[in-house]
């Protein structure tokens, strides 16, 4: 009887999450198992499952990036980040209402290691475990529904979430090298991602960071 109750409770939680995230065209989401220590958030090792949410950026904001960063693009990133943080907080509330522990992370943070340029948690890596996409040569998440023009956030939880989506383990970029051709800092190494590789195998992070700092100085960031 207890198992039936628990299954029903979890089913209702999942239905509420799907009602909120499953229909808007600009949103993707998935559940992932983070029990591998490589993926767990160091501050929340007891939260081994997660909900990963992606919100697309407008086509107009990214269409002109070949000519350099624009204020429209920066403003659109802030808009998507704000939407993601609201959605993540709502998912946290749903999980907690169901009796589970949950922690909504932030879509963007300035809290990173100044030497390695790493944060405590990778939304992109969690997204591959949720089956949402793969890591492109550029180090960006690439999804079939939205492409790579999106922002991400994650809600950690101890709810026993399950999914039919298989984790993505290898790149689907194939022979495409468009990102390499257009990278203004030539930071992309041309390596096809798989789950065994680290970010630094794909890109020269310091070169990329310096280019981003220079670009940000030209707009109201």
C-alpha positions in Angstrom: 0.0 0.0 0.0 2.8 2.4 0.9 4.5 1.7 -2.5 1.3 2.5 -4.4 1.0 5.8 -2.4 4.6 6.7 -3.2 4.2 5.9 -6.9 1.0 8.0 -7.0 2.7 10.9 -5.3 5.6 10.8 -7.7 3.3 10.5 -10.7 1.4 13.6 -9.6 4.7 15.5 -9.2 5.9 14.5 -12.6 2.5 15.5 -14.2 2.6 18.9 -12.6 6.1 19.5 -13.9 5.1 18.3 -17.4 2.0 20.6 -17.3 4.3 23.5 -16.7 7.3 22.7 -19.0 6.0 20.2 -21.5 4.0 22.5 -23.8 5.8 25.8 -24.5 7.7 25.7 -27.8 10.6 27.6 -26.4 11.2 25.2 -23.5 12.9 21.8 -23.3 13.3 19.7 -20.1 14.3 16.3 -18.9 15.1 14.2 -15.8 18.6 12.9 -15.1 20.3 10.6 -12.7 23.4 12.4 -11.2 24.5 9.5 -8.9 27.9 9.4 -10.7 30.1 11.5 -8.4 31.5 13.3 -11.4 28.1 15.0 -11.9 26.9 15.6 -8.3 26.9 19.1 -7.0 29.5 19.2 -4.2 27.3 21.2 -1.9 24.3 18.8 -2.4 25.7 15.3 -2.7 22.5 13.9 -1.3 20.4 15.2 -4.2 21.2 12.6 -6.9 18.4 13.3 -9.4 17.6 16.5 -11.3 15.3 18.3 -13.6 17.2 20.2 -16.4 15.4 23.0 -18.1 16.3 24.8 -21.3 14.9 28.1 -22.7 15.6 29.1 -26.2 17.0 32.5 -27.2 15.1 34.5 -29.9 16.3 34.0 -33.5 16.7 37.8 -33.9 19.1 38.0 -31.0 21.5 35.3 -32.4 21.1 35.9 -36.1 23.7 38.7 -36.2 26.3 37.2 -33.9 28.7 36.6 -36.8 29.1 40.4 -36.9 29.9 40.5 -33.2 28.1 40.6 -29.9 25.1 42.9 -29.7 23.1 44.6 -26.9 20.1 42.7 -28.1 21.8 39.4 -27.5 23.0 40.3 -24.0 19.5 41.5 -23.1 18.0 38.3 -24.5 20.4 36.2 -22.4 19.3 38.1 -19.3 15.6 37.6 -20.2 16.1 33.8 -20.7 18.1 33.5 -17.4 15.3 35.3 -15.5 12.7 33.0 -17.0 14.8 30.0 -16.1 15.2 31.0 -12.5 11.5 31.5 -12.1 10.7 28.1 -13.7 13.4 26.4 -11.5 11.9 27.9 -8.4 8.4 26.7 -9.4 9.8 23.2 -10.1 11.4 23.2 -6.6 8.1 24.2 -5.1 6.3 21.3 -6.9 8.9 18.8 -5.7 8.8 20.1 -2.1 5.0 20.0 -2.2 5.3 16.3 -3.0 7.5 15.7 0.0 10.9 15.6 -1.7 14.0 17.7 -1.0 14.9 20.0 -3.9 17.3 22.9 -4.7 16.8 25.2 -7.6 20.2 26.4 -8.9 20.9 29.6 -10.8 21.0 29.7 -14.6 24.1 32.0 -14.4 26.7 32.7 -11.7 29.8 34.8 -11.3 31.1 32.3 -8.7 33.7 30.4 -10.6 37.3 29.4 -10.2 39.5 32.2 -11.7 42.2 29.8 -12.6 40.2 27.0 -14.2 37.0 29.0 -15.1 34.9 26.2 -13.7 31.8 26.5 -11.5 30.6 23.8 -9.0 28.1 22.4 -11.4 27.6 22.0 -15.2 24.1 22.4 -16.5 25.3 21.2 -19.9 26.7 18.0 -18.6 23.5 17.4 -16.7 21.5 18.0 -19.9 23.4 15.3 -21.7 22.5 12.9 -18.9 18.9 14.0 -19.3 19.0 13.1 -23.0 18.5 16.7 -24.2 21.5 16.9 -26.4 25.2 16.6 -26.8 28.2 18.8 -26.3 29.3 20.4 -29.6 32.9 21.1 -30.6 32.3 24.6 -29.3 31.6 23.3 -25.8 28.0 24.4 -26.1 25.0 22.0 -25.7 23.4 21.2 -29.0 19.8 20.0 -29.0 17.7 18.7 -31.9 14.7 20.9 -31.0 16.4 24.3 -30.3 20.0 23.9 -31.5 22.6 25.6 -29.3 20.8 29.0 -28.9 19.5 28.4 -25.4 20.2 28.9 -21.8 20.0 26.2 -19.1 19.1 25.7 -15.4 18.9 22.7 -13.1 16.8 21.7 -10.1 18.5 19.1 -7.9 16.3 16.7 -5.9 16.1 13.4 -4.1 12.8 12.5 -5.8 13.2 9.1 -7.6 12.6 10.6 -11.0 12.9 8.3 -14.0 12.8 8.9 -17.7 12.6 7.1 -21.1 15.3 9.4 -22.5 18.7 7.7 -22.8 21.7 9.8 -21.7 23.6 11.2 -24.8 27.1 9.7 -24.8 28.6 10.9 -28.1 28.5 13.9 -30.4 26.2 14.0 -33.3 28.1 16.9 -35.0 29.4 14.6 -37.7 31.5 16.5 -40.3 30.1 19.9 -39.4 32.8 22.4 -38.4 30.8 25.6 -38.7 31.5 26.7 -35.2 35.3 26.3 -35.8 35.2 28.4 -38.9 33.3 31.3 -37.2 35.0 31.3 -33.7 36.5 34.8 -33.4 39.2 33.6 -31.0 40.1 30.3 -32.7 39.5 28.5 -29.4 37.8 25.4 -30.8 40.1 22.4 -31.2 38.0 20.4 -33.6 37.5 17.4 -31.3 34.2 15.5 -31.4 32.8 15.2 -27.9 32.1 12.0 -26.0 31.3 11.4 -22.3 34.9 10.5 -21.6 36.2 13.9 -22.6 36.7 17.0 -20.5 35.8 20.6 -21.5 39.5 21.4 -21.9 39.8 18.7 -24.6 37.4 20.6 -26.7 38.3 24.3 -26.4 41.0 26.6 -25.2 39.1 28.1 -22.3 41.4 30.9 -21.5 41.4 32.1 -25.1 37.6 31.9 -25.2 37.3 33.7 -21.9 39.5 36.6 -23.0 37.4 37.0 -26.2 34.2 37.1 -24.1 35.7 39.7 -21.8 36.7 41.9 -24.7 33.3 41.5 -26.3 31.5 42.3 -23.1 33.4 45.5 -22.8 31.6 46.8 -26.0 28.1 46.4 -24.6 26.1 47.1 -21.4 26.8 43.8 -19.8 
